[in-house]
Amino acid sequence: MIPYGRQDITQDDIDSVINVLTSDFLTQGPVVPLFEQSVAKHVGAKHALAVNSATSALHIACLALGLDKGDWLWTSPVTFVASANCGLYCGANVDFVDIDPCTYNLCPKALEVKLEQAEQEGRLPKVVVAVHLCGQPCEMQPIHDLSQRYGFRIIEDASHAIGGKYQGEYIGNGRYSDITVFSFHPVKIITTAEGGMALTNDEKLARHMDLLRSHGVTRDPALMTREADGPWYYQQVDLGFNYRMTELQGALGLSQLSRLDDYVARRNALAECYDVALAKLPVITPSQHPDSYSGRHLYVIRLKCDEIRLTHRQVFEALREQGIGVNLHYIPVHTQPYYEQLGFCEGDFPEAERYYAEAISLPLYPAMNEGQQEQVVSVLQAILEQV
Ligand SMILES: *Cc1c(COP(=O)(O)O)cnc(C)c1O
């Protein structure tokens, strides 16, 4: 089976991890801070906090922005459930903004319309999570303009997008958002096995997230309510979690980071080959906004179902049967049973649902070779031309 995504592990990665195993620290040592500083420097952010997953990063990002019971968090329905769940963790309400039918990202125009209505109803969001689906950045400038007008904060869920650029600058530099989150799950662009990171230019947010990722406990006298009892002393000043990244993960991440730009370039080259090879088939290839240099985590095609004899599901199953490990990103979150029970129903976000009825993620990963890509194209072509 040609997988839809796969990590790339080199001998350097292995050596880096082994070095940590025989060092003094398996966790809370010098490597994670080095990884954080390296990512922050690469993307142009002031602060970076490594954690054990992007889900954890989204959680502490929401808490640091003050998201609380009675508040609203808005995001795209076409995302992994974690982009929305972080709001529920904080006791907030979650709502969605339908996608742009070209980029499949949260649509700034739909956002504007929904904000106007929410203002009248007195339920404006406190946080909007902008998800860079497939690695293509959302239209951050118009979303940021709306945040100034309506007073919400912005988290970029850039789980798919490390190494990509918006308006020529690295995603994660925080020009149009408060906090950016990366994921280092093995299918993503660089990996630490499990892992994530929250980046910000705001020192207060950084300090708060630092506390929250480690029990709300501090050894910094400046953050304590009174003088230390002695050199052993620490204080818990907030309710935090154990969301820390280990040194093993940090070492793997640091080693992978050195190949980030090559990975993204390779992913873009493969995506452009797909664009050409699929141009004559009854599918829609991913359209790219002129402001976007995508991380290309995923290559999603949409079937022109009225030009194909098979159904979407039949095409998907035929690909799997013939060794093409396709996937579907994502089932619209509002149609998940947990969200339906919160009051959402099918029909609420029609563009997202139309997308779901047609989308298929084709295999794409840096180590994919020409032969494998040709195989994906020829199998897909044969299936779509069945009469
Ligand atoms: C993978 C992913 C997450 C969660 O990442 P983890 O590191 O697995 O917690 C969140 N949002 C999006 C869009 C993702 O793709």
The ligand as a Tripos MOL2 file, in Angstrom:
@<TRIPOS>MOLECULE
LIG
   15    15     1     0     0
SMALL
NO_CHARGES

@<TRIPOS>ATOM
      1 C1         -3.1480   16.7480   13.5410 C.3       1 LIG1
      2 C2         -3.9910   17.9230   13.8180 C.ar      1 LIG1
      3 C3         -4.2410   18.3890   15.1160 C.ar      1 LIG1
      4 C4         -3.8190   17.6380   16.3310 C.3       1 LIG1
      5 O1         -2.4700   17.3860   16.3560 O.3       1 LIG1
      6 P1         -1.8520   16.4180   17.4590 P.3       1 LIG1
      7 O2         -0.4060   16.8210   17.4980 O.co2     1 LIG1
      8 O3         -2.0670   15.0230   16.9680 O.co2     1 LIG1
      9 O4         -2.5530   16.6850   18.7470 O.co2     1 LIG1
     10 C5         -4.9680   19.5560   15.2690 C.ar      1 LIG1
     11 N1         -5.4410   20.2320   14.2180 N.ar      1 LIG1
     12 C6         -5.2360   19.8070   12.9550 C.ar      1 LIG1
     13 C7         -5.7660   20.6070   11.8250 C.3       1 LIG1
     14 C8         -4.5230   18.6260   12.7270 C.ar      1 LIG1
     15 O5         -4.3580   18.1860   11.4790 O.3       1 LIG1
@<TRIPOS>BOND
     1     1     2 1
     2     2     3 ar
     3     2    14 ar
     4     3     4 1
     5     3    10 ar
     6     4     5 1
     7     5     6 1
     8     6     7 2
     9     6     8 1
    10     6     9 1
    11    10    11 ar
    12    11    12 ar
    13    12    13 1
    14    12    14 ar
    15    14    15 1
@<TRIPOS>SUBSTRUCTURE
     1 LIG1         1 GROUP 0 **** ****
